[in-house]
Amino acid sequence: MANKQSLLHPAIATGIVINLFILFLALANRGDTAALWHILIEDGIVEWMQFLCFTVISMLLGFAFFERLKRADRGVLELLALGGLSLLCALAALEEISWFQRILNVQSSEYFLQNNRQGETNIHNLAVGDGSLHKNVLLKLIAIAGLTHNLILPLVARFKPGVRSWVEKLGLYLPPLSASIIYLVLVALSHALIEHPRKGELGEMFGAVHYLATVFAAYFAGVQYTRPTLFENPADIRRLSRLFASWMVFLLLLAWLLSAGAGAGAPPAV
């Protein structure tokens, strides 16, 4: 069920609003160094939102994997893509919070203290050359993959529809070009307008929210997706879409609560 009004879909529209809100929040505090650090720091609202989005994306893709597994027309490549991406997103979520190390107050091993740029138990901050694996390798790969998936392939698919069919047979999807352009513009604006050593976290969060919205919109709601969706009744899909949009807002609220320590602090004086 292909849905032409992609920007009006509740999940995609909510994702754009969430990303705009975070960008405006950062812009409003760019003159306040302490406030901006609080937004972009480890365990701040931006990092918690990344963790929550990657976690939910992993669950959505895992659900899609098991649903596709039941169908007679399933393909091996499709199952490998859905299952592999589900595990990859789970890994990204755990890496984002250093495998709960800071939450559980677990000391890093000697290896990570010596080889990790932040002295934490994660892979993406391992030292590579004069930087980290994340900055020197992963960010470049993510940029290439992101531009290909969000800009190049959707543009090509407009003139050669067979490209979209080929991508979907692999178990993947193409996000709506309009939503992708907004996402990429927000990333560019965050880099151009924010001066901060951790401003790259904004773009990463924008990507996490964008993919949370478009993964749901494609596989569950059929937005610019030509294969059968996981839910078939249009009325059910509309209700589920509105419900999912409200869950996305709840994730933002939860990220804010987690970044604030959910009210935790020093015990009151007796």
N, C-alpha and C positions, 0 to 999 in steps of 0.2 A: 504494500500500500504506500505509494509515493505521495508525500505531502509537500505541496509547492510552497506554502507559506511558512518557511523555515524560521524566520525571525519572530513570527508570532506564536511559535510553539512555546508553551509555558516553560519547559526546561531550558531551552535556548535563550529565551528572553530573560529568564531569571538569572542564568549564568552571566549574561552581559551586564545586567544591573549589579550583580555582586562584584564583578571585576571593576566596573566603574566606581562603585562605592569605595573599594579598597584603594584605587588610584587616587580618588579625591581625598580620601583620608590621609594618604601619604603626602599629597600636595599641600593639604591644609597644615601639615606639621613639618614641612621641609625647612621652615625657619627655626624650628625647635629641635635641636640635636638630640636631646634626651628623649623626647616623644617619638621621634622618627626611629631611634634605636629600639625603643620599646615595641614598635610595630614590626621591625625587620629582624630583630635579634632571634637567636635560637629560642625555641619555645614561645615565640611571639605569635600573634594572630595569623600572620602570613604562613609561617611554617606549620602551625597546627592545621590550617585549612588545607595545605598540601597533603598532609598525612591523612586527613579525613577523606579528601577527594580520592586519593589513590586507593584507600581502603575500600571505599564504596565502588569505585570502578572495577577493582579486582573481584568484588562480590557479584557485580552485574555481569562481568564477562564469564565468571565461573558458573553463574546461573544459566547464561546463554549456552555454555559448553554442554552442560548436562541436558538442557532441553534439546539441543541439536543432536545429541547422542541418541535420543529416542526416535529420531526421524529416519525414515527409510532413505531419503535423498541426501543424507549427510555425506560429507566428503572428508577424506583423511586430512587434507591440507587445511580445511576449514576447522576441524577439531584441534589440530596442532596450533593454529593461529589463536583460537579462542582460549585454549588451555594455557598456551605459552604466555600470552599477553596477560592473562589473569595472574599467573605466578610472577611475571615481571612487575606488575603493578603492586602486588603484595610486597615484593622485595623493595620497590621504591618507597612504599609507605614505611616499612620498618627501618630502612636506611635513613629516612628523613628524621626520625626521632632516635637514631643510633640504637635501634633494637631495645628500646625502653631503658637504656642505660641511665639516663639522667633521672627518669621517673623513679626507678628502683634504687638509685644511688649506688650503682655498681662501679667499682674501680676498673679502669682499663688495664689490660695485660701489658707487660713490658714491651711486647712487639708493637702494639698500637700507640703506646706512649712515645716510642722512638720513631715510628714511621707514619703516623697519622698527623696531618697538619693541625688538627684540633685536639689531638691527644685522646680521641674518642674511639669507641668500638664500632667503626663502620668502614665500608670499602671505598665509598666514593671520595673520601677525603685523604686517601693514602697518597703519600708524596710521589710525584712523578716529575722529574726534572726540577725546575725552580718553582713549581706549583703543585697542584693536586690532580689526581685522576679526573676529578669532576671538572675542573676548570680547563685542563690541558687536553682532555680527550672527550669526555662524555658530553660537555656542552656543545662541542663542534658537531658530534654525531647527532645530538638532539636537534640542533639548528638545521642540519641538512635534512633529516627525516621530517621535521616539522614543516619546513617550507615545501618539501615534495608532497607531503600528505595534504596540507592545507591550501596550497596555492597552485603548484604545478599540475598535479593530477586532476583536481577539480576543473581547472581551466581546459586541460586537454580533453577531459570527459565531456565538456560542452560541445565540442566539435566531433569527438569520436566516442559515442555512447558505449561502444564495446569495451572501453577502458574501465568504465564503472562496473560492467558485468564481470570483467576479469578480476577486478579487485574484490568484488563481493563473493565470487566463487572461491577465493582464497580465504574466506571467512572474515574479511575486513570490510571496511565501509569508507566512503568519502564524506567528510563533513560538508555541510552547505557552504558554498563559497562566500556568501554574505556574512555568515557568522565567523568564518575563518579570517576574513579581511578585518573585521572589527577586532578580533583577538590579536592579530598581528600589529594593528595600529596601536592598540593599548600597550603592547610590549614595547614598541618603538617610542611611544610617549613616555613610558616609565623610565627608559634609558636616557631620553633627551632632557626631561624636566626634573629628574631627581638626581641630586648629587649625594651619593652615599656609597661606601664600599660594599654594602650588601643589597644594592638596588636590584641586582639580578634576581633576587628572591621574588620580586613582584612579578616578573615575567614568568617564572616557574609556577607561581600560584595561578596566574591567568591561564596558563596552559592546562593545569590540573582541573580548574573549574570548567574550561572550555571542553575538555575531553569528557568530563563527568556528564555535561549536558548533551554532547553530541553522541556519545556512546548510547545513552538512554534513548535519545531521539531516533537514532537509526534502528537499533535492534529491537526496541520495545514499541516504538511508535511509528516506525516506517517513514521518517522524515527523509526524503530524497534517498530512499533505500528501496530497491526493486524486488528483493527476495521476500518471502513470507516473514512477517514479524512474529515475535514470540507470543504476542497476544493478537487475537484475530477480530474480536468484536470491536467495531469503531467506538461505540459508546463507552465500553470498558477502557479502551485506550485513552479516550479523552479524560475520563475520571482519574485514571492512573497517572496521566501526565500532570494534571493539576496537583495531585497528591505528591508526586515526586518533586515538583517545583517548591512546594512548601517544605519538604524535607531538605532541599538545598539551602533554604533560608535558615532552617534549624541547624544545619552544619556550620553556617557562619556564626550563629549565636553560640554554638558549642565551642568553636575555635576561640571566640572571644573569652568565654568563661575559662577555658583551659589556659589561655595566655595570661589571664588574671589570677591564676591559681585557684579558681572557683571560690574566691573569698578566703582562701587559706592565708594565714599570716601568723604573726607572733601572738601568743595567748594573752588575753587581757590581764591587766594587773589585778591581783587579788588584794 
